[in-house]
Amino acid sequence: MQLEQVGPHSYYVQGQSALGSPQNQNFISNAGFVITPESVVVIDALGSPALAERLTAEIRKLTPLPISHVILTHYHADHIYGLQFFKALGAHITAHGSAKEYIQSDTARLRLEASRTDLAPWIDEKTRLVEADTWISGPTVLKIGGMVFEIDHVGPSHTPEDLTIFVPSEKVLFAGDLFFNGRLPFVGKANSSQWIKSLELMLAHDANTVVPGHGAASTDPKKDIGVTRDYLKFLRSAMGQAVQDFVPFEEAYKDTDWGAFSAIPMFGFANRMNAYNTYLLMEEEALEKKR
């Protein structure tokens, strides 16, 4: 874990481009923080309590100020399993209310149970799901230690609850998993149409640096965010055409030329799943148009 400075008072740590495992303590996502004159604001909580503790140790190398807030970009496991450590420090957690349904669901509970085996000993019986103290429902401005944090709801995109956090005085935008830099995104059951629109909205911010949920921070957002946007557009185009032509998924996937994206890290792991989920989404959208 190595701190990277992205603004006068803003930093982040970059997770590994790999799957979560006991060997990496589930350190596969990024987390950031901003040091205000009064306290520290953390963006995302990393994938295990041990990682949250390690991040706090890195913060302590820079400042003794308390960690007063954690703002979550979304509630995926690799971004939230460290929450209980920050909560024990007294941090106030903010997230979008769309995550409440997930955090209280059997899906979240079963995922945690599986992680207690798959990610042991870093995720164990003491690891718990932590809800936000404040659930926001729309654009929100927080003023902490005299610094402004502009929070925008950009979901449903990667998840229903996606948030971006822009710090105007730092000209830094924390984008969460709306943006994957240098690796293929995990699309899952995302609303890729809204996701593409959200990426365009992100580019409207006057940000010198954009910190993604995965991969290195971008100092050329138009170019780097464009890779994620172009991939999502290609998925929708290729799978949408297959649905329109009544081509089965297996045939469509085999006949699609993935050459423009095949060299991007995580392609082998994520692309087929991304394509299949997009195929299903395009089927749903086609049915909606007929109603």
C-alpha positions in Angstrom: 0.0 0.0 0.0 1.5 3.2 -1.2 0.1 6.7 -0.9 -0.2 8.8 -4.1 -0.8 12.5 -3.9 -3.4 13.8 -6.4 -4.1 17.3 -5.0 -2.7 19.7 -2.4 -4.5 17.8 0.4 -5.8 14.7 -1.5 -4.3 11.2 -1.7 -5.3 7.7 -2.7 -4.0 4.2 -2.6 -4.3 1.9 -5.6 -5.5 -1.7 -5.3 -4.0 -4.6 -7.2 -5.3 -5.6 -10.7 -6.2 -9.0 -9.5 -9.0 -11.0 -7.9 -9.5 -10.7 -4.1 -7.6 -13.4 -2.2 -6.1 -14.2 1.2 -2.7 -13.3 -0.3 -3.7 -9.7 -1.1 -6.2 -9.2 1.8 -8.8 -8.3 -0.8 -6.8 -5.2 -1.8 -8.2 -4.9 -5.3 -9.9 -1.5 -5.1 -8.8 2.1 -4.5 -9.6 4.3 -1.6 -8.9 8.0 -1.3 -8.8 10.7 1.4 -8.7 14.4 1.8 -7.1 16.2 4.7 -9.2 19.2 5.8 -8.0 21.8 8.3 -10.1 20.0 11.0 -10.3 16.3 10.1 -9.8 13.6 7.4 -12.5 12.5 4.9 -12.0 9.0 3.5 -13.5 8.0 0.2 -14.4 4.2 0.2 -13.3 1.8 2.9 -11.3 -1.0 1.1 -12.0 -4.7 1.1 -11.2 -5.8 4.7 -10.8 -4.3 8.2 -7.1 -5.1 8.0 -6.8 -2.9 4.9 -8.7 -0.1 6.6 -6.3 -0.3 9.5 -3.3 -0.1 7.1 -4.8 2.9 5.3 -5.2 4.6 8.6 -1.6 4.0 9.5 -0.6 5.6 6.2 -2.9 8.6 7.0 -1.2 8.9 10.4 2.1 9.4 8.6 0.7 12.7 7.3 -1.6 14.0 10.0 -2.9 13.2 13.5 -6.3 14.7 12.7 -9.3 12.4 13.3 -11.0 10.5 10.5 -14.4 12.2 10.8 -16.2 11.0 7.6 -16.3 8.1 5.2 -18.1 8.7 1.9 -18.9 5.5 0.0 -19.1 5.5 -3.8 -21.1 2.3 -3.7 -21.7 -0.9 -1.6 -19.6 -3.5 -3.4 -17.7 -5.8 -1.0 -14.2 -4.6 -2.1 -15.2 -1.1 -1.1 -17.0 -1.7 2.2 -15.6 -4.5 4.2 -13.2 -2.1 5.9 -16.1 0.1 7.2 -16.3 -1.4 10.7 -12.7 -0.2 11.4 -13.5 3.4 10.5 -16.8 3.2 12.3 -15.0 2.2 15.5 -12.8 5.3 15.1 -16.0 7.4 15.2 -16.3 8.2 11.5 -19.7 9.3 10.1 -20.6 7.2 7.0 -22.5 8.7 4.1 -23.9 6.7 1.1 -26.8 6.8 -1.3 -30.1 5.3 -0.1 -30.3 3.0 -3.1 -27.8 0.8 -1.3 -30.1 0.1 1.6 -32.0 -2.7 -0.3 -28.7 -4.4 -1.1 -27.1 -4.1 2.3 -30.2 -5.7 4.0 -30.5 -8.4 1.4 -29.7 -12.1 1.4 -27.3 -11.5 -1.5 -25.1 -9.3 0.7 -25.4 -11.7 3.7 -24.5 -14.7 1.5 -21.6 -12.8 -0.1 -20.2 -12.1 3.3 -20.6 -15.7 4.4 -18.7 -16.9 1.3 -16.0 -14.3 1.9 -15.4 -15.6 5.4 -14.1 -18.7 3.7 -12.7 -17.4 0.5 -10.8 -14.4 2.1 -10.0 -15.9 5.5 -8.4 -14.9 7.8 -8.9 -11.2 6.7 -12.7 -11.6 6.5 -14.0 -13.7 9.4 -16.9 -14.1 11.9 -16.1 -10.7 13.3 -16.5 -8.9 10.0 -19.9 -7.4 9.6 -21.9 -5.3 7.1 -22.1 -1.6 8.2 -24.9 0.7 7.1 -24.5 4.4 6.5 -25.3 6.9 9.2 -26.6 9.2 6.5 -28.4 7.9 3.4 -28.6 10.7 0.8 -31.2 10.7 -2.0 -29.8 13.2 -4.5 -27.0 15.8 -5.1 -25.5 16.8 -1.8 -22.9 19.3 -0.7 -21.0 18.6 2.5 -18.8 21.3 4.1 -16.2 19.6 6.3 -13.4 21.6 7.9 -14.2 24.5 5.6 -13.7 22.4 2.5 -16.6 21.6 0.1 -17.4 18.1 -1.1 -19.9 17.9 -4.0 -21.6 14.5 -4.1 -23.6 13.5 -7.1 -25.8 10.4 -7.6 -24.8 9.0 -11.0 -26.6 5.6 -10.7 -28.1 3.4 -11.7 -24.9 2.8 -13.6 -22.3 0.4 -12.2 -24.7 0.0 -9.2 -28.0 1.7 -8.4 -26.2 3.8 -5.6 -23.2 5.1 -7.6 -21.8 8.4 -6.2 -19.0 10.6 -7.4 -17.3 13.1 -5.0 -15.8 16.3 -6.4 -13.6 18.5 -4.3 -13.5 21.8 -6.1 -10.6 23.4 -4.1 -8.5 20.3 -4.9 -9.8 19.9 -8.5 -10.0 16.2 -7.7 -12.9 13.9 -8.6 -13.4 10.5 -6.9 -15.3 8.4 -9.4 -15.6 5.0 -7.8 -16.3 2.1 -10.1 -17.9 4.4 -12.7 -14.4 4.5 -14.1 -11.9 1.7 -14.4 -8.4 2.9 -15.5 -6.1 0.5 -17.2 -8.3 -2.5 -16.8 -11.6 -3.8 -18.1 -14.6 -2.7 -16.0 -16.9 -5.2 -14.2 -20.3 -4.6 -15.8 -22.4 -7.1 -13.9 -26.1 -6.2 -14.1 -25.3 -2.5 -14.7 -27.5 -0.1 -16.6 -24.9 0.6 -19.2 -27.0 3.2 -21.0 -27.1 5.4 -17.9 -23.5 4.5 -17.2 -22.4 6.0 -20.5 -24.4 9.2 -19.8 -22.8 9.4 -16.3 -19.3 9.2 -17.8 -20.1 12.2 -20.0 -21.4 14.1 -17.0 -18.2 13.3 -15.1 -16.1 14.9 -17.9 -18.0 18.2 -17.3 -16.3 18.6 -13.9 -13.3 21.0 -13.8 -11.1 18.2 -12.5 -7.3 18.0 -13.0 -7.3 14.4 -11.6 -9.9 11.7 -11.5 -9.4 8.8 -9.1 -11.1 5.7 -10.3 -12.4 2.7 -8.3 -9.7 0.6 -9.9 -6.4 1.5 -11.6 -4.2 4.5 -11.5 -5.5 8.1 -11.1 -6.0 9.9 -14.4 -4.6 13.3 -15.3 -6.1 12.9 -18.8 -9.7 12.1 -17.9 -11.1 12.7 -21.4 -8.8 10.0 -22.9 -8.8 7.5 -20.0 -12.6 7.7 -19.2 -13.1 7.4 -23.0 -11.8 3.8 -22.9 -14.4 2.7 -20.4 -17.1 4.6 -22.3 -16.1 3.2 -25.7 -16.0 -0.4 -24.3 -19.5 0.0 -22.9 -20.7 1.4 -26.2 -19.1 -1.5 -28.1 -20.8 -4.0 -25.8 -24.2 -2.5 -26.3 -23.7 -2.2 -30.1 -22.4 -5.8 -30.6 -24.9 -7.5 -28.2 -27.7 -5.2 -29.3 -27.2 -6.2 -32.9 -27.2 -9.8 -32.0 -30.4 -9.5 -30.1 -32.0 -7.6 -33.0 -30.9 -10.4 -35.5 -32.0 -13.2 -33.1 -28.4 -14.5 -32.9 -27.9 -16.8 -29.8 -25.4 -15.4 -27.3 -22.7 -18.1 -27.8 -22.7 -17.5 -31.5 -22.7 -13.8 -31.2 -19.8 -13.8 -28.7 -17.7 -16.1 -30.9 -18.3 -14.0 -34.0 -17.6 -10.6 -32.3 -14.2 -9.1 -32.9 -12.9 -8.1 -29.5 -9.5 -7.1 -30.7 -9.8 -3.5 -29.7 -10.1 -4.5 -26.0 -8.5 -8.0 -25.7 -5.2 -6.6 -24.5 -6.7 -4.7 -21.6 -6.0 -6.3 -18.2 -8.9 -8.5 -16.8 -10.3 -9.1 -20.3 -10.0 -12.9 -19.9 -11.8 -12.8 -16.6 -14.5 -10.1 -17.2 -15.3 -9.8 -20.9 -17.5 -12.9 -21.4 -19.5 -12.2 -18.3 -19.8 -8.5 -19.3 -21.0 -9.5 -22.8 -23.6 -12.0 -21.5 -25.1 -9.5 -19.0 -25.2 -6.9 -21.7 -26.9 -9.3 -24.1 -29.6 -9.9 -21.4 -29.9 -6.2 -20.9 -30.4 -5.6 -24.6 -33.1 -8.2 -24.7 -34.9 -6.4 -21.8 -34.6 -3.1 -23.6 -35.9 -4.6 -26.9 -38.9 -6.0 -25.0 -39.6 -2.6 -23.4 -39.6 -0.9 -26.8 -42.3 -3.3 -28.0 -44.6 -2.6 -25.0 
